[in-house]
Amino acid sequence: MVARLDPFRCPSSDVIGSSLEEWMQEAGLEEDSKRFLRRLELPHIHPRCTLDRAGIFPESHASIASLPTDFKDDPAGFSWDTVHTIWAQVAPALLAMGELWLRLFSALFAPICFLYLLTQEIMHKTPGMIQQENISQRRRHGIACVVGVASSAVLLTDSLYVHQNDGRWYGLLWFIPLVILSTRSCIRWKHTYLWSLVILPLVCVTAWLLYQSAPQNSNSPHLSNPGLDVPFHIPEGLYHSSQNSLVQKIVKEWPEQQRTYSSETDATPWLPTGDSKTGIPFLVNANRIPSPTYHRVWLSSPDDKDEGESNDALGEILALDIAFPSIGSSVKSSGKVFLVLHGLNGGSHEDYVMDFTNRRIKEGSIVVVMVARGLMDVPMYGWNVFHGARISDVNATAHALRRACTDGDTLAGVGYSMGAIILSHYVAASGKDCALDAAMAISGGLDMRQQLNFFRSMRLWQPMLAKELKEAFVLGKFESRYRSRLSKQDFSSLLRSTHITSIDEYAVVTYNGYDDLTHYYTSMSAMGDLDYNNGTSTDHIVKAVAESQISQVAIPFCVLHALDDPLVSWRTIVPPPLKDPQLLAESGSGHLLLLLTKGGGHVGWPLGMLPHVHTWKWMNDAAQHFVHSVHTVRSRSQQTEHSNNNP
């Protein structure tokens, strides 16, 4: 468990007393940037710092600060419950990482082991060769047998490899020969125990996984076992309305080359699955992205204020980190303002967020990153900590930015992962009241109920995210709040949570008063109210979509998702009862677009033989190209309207 984060510290009294004009002058901002901040009318000093000149902002409200801070499962000290808790906090993430690396390298290990065993099979035709070999060679044979069969089993049964290879043929191509060669090798070397205790069980487990790959339906479409879980029936491409004239114009302005991710557009060829397309970009780009110059302002979000507490007219205070075009840049203002929502454990200094910001400010755009409440160094005052179903913060931020935009500006939202889920929910729930002009959700989900049975994500990727989330926030910054609202049993279960879904179950659901996980995921989803219970025929589904809030989308809204995303299932975008993504694109007024790529991973889409050269270019430029198309169409429409009004 990490130590509690240091409390937020207010600046010195001299800084607190400085005016907005003095702050902007000291920052050396250009006049256009100053005008934007003046129209925004938000303070550059945390509002509560002006109330408490002591210089230190308390991490918790007084009523929270007095909560107990000691949590002991066993007053006597050591217990098996303690061991269980420690194991659950450490082991799942390590096991997940080990299995993930095996899966990442299976495409390499299987051919290497096959060639090694085949070579040894040919060489051992010489009589007496076995007696001439030494112990180290016997070990190498054993390792090659185990790794080869295990790797080929992964190629045969893993949904992402099956998806990438358009079937199981590639896995069978390696599995059958490797089982045969391994069996012959074990017989020749008299590895009886190796064959009976390792090779044979691996073959049996593989057969069982093949048997389990068929979908097993239940009464609830979002709780049934998806089996192999491969979207063979969904072609990649851009799905959009054939009736909405605005969307038709936007698509016409958006060249197909800019919305295609494939080998023809320089997609990294040596990363075979969504696992590698997700993990490698984060590994090779870590700490390599230059940090933009952010200017922080503060926004009160009073919609969820705690009634009856002092000073609550301010509500919770949100941090907005704003990056302007480079000082002295000759680039003309693009007329685009981006509101960025980051991922679950992120902030304005998340690598892919900084990459997006750097690219956009070079083009003359303004980028505003809304830091989710309580994340990074943002202090919390009340009880309403961050959760994925709250859209009031985005709403308050979007309306504040709308005030700062001029008539010709395009205000666009861009969300990543959890930020994409929240952005999608906001756009759908707000309908015609949405303060944005356009939005793109990247690697998010529209119906998060489908995550309830995405077991692969829970086992391989979520343990690492859950460990970080618990240490930094749930059991770090917000620990006292969770101790207070959760029972001892629930808090113990939270400590032992091994994936995000279990954290949601034992922390978010109980803490915020949801009935269960389904209730929470329904509340956080743009398509969470979609009713599957009246039938799965096309007519029933069309009617259900028409009655869902997803049909209320009233701005050009593009959902970018890779069908091999290992963290957020493709089923969250196209739930199985829908079958055809075009049904969603045609829903409501037709403002929803779905850009589905066969590969790309989660917040990935690497390019070139050396992905670090291009960082997250394809993904971040796809958002820019879409928004630019919207901006072009809007500008042209405004010019036409102006000409008609002033002949």
Order of alpha helices (4+ residues) and beta strands (2+ residues): alpha-alpha-alpha-alpha-alpha-alpha-alpha-alpha-alpha-alpha-beta-alpha-alpha-beta-beta-beta-alpha-beta-alpha-beta-alpha-beta-alpha-alpha-alpha-alpha-alpha-alpha-alpha-beta-alpha-beta-alpha-alpha
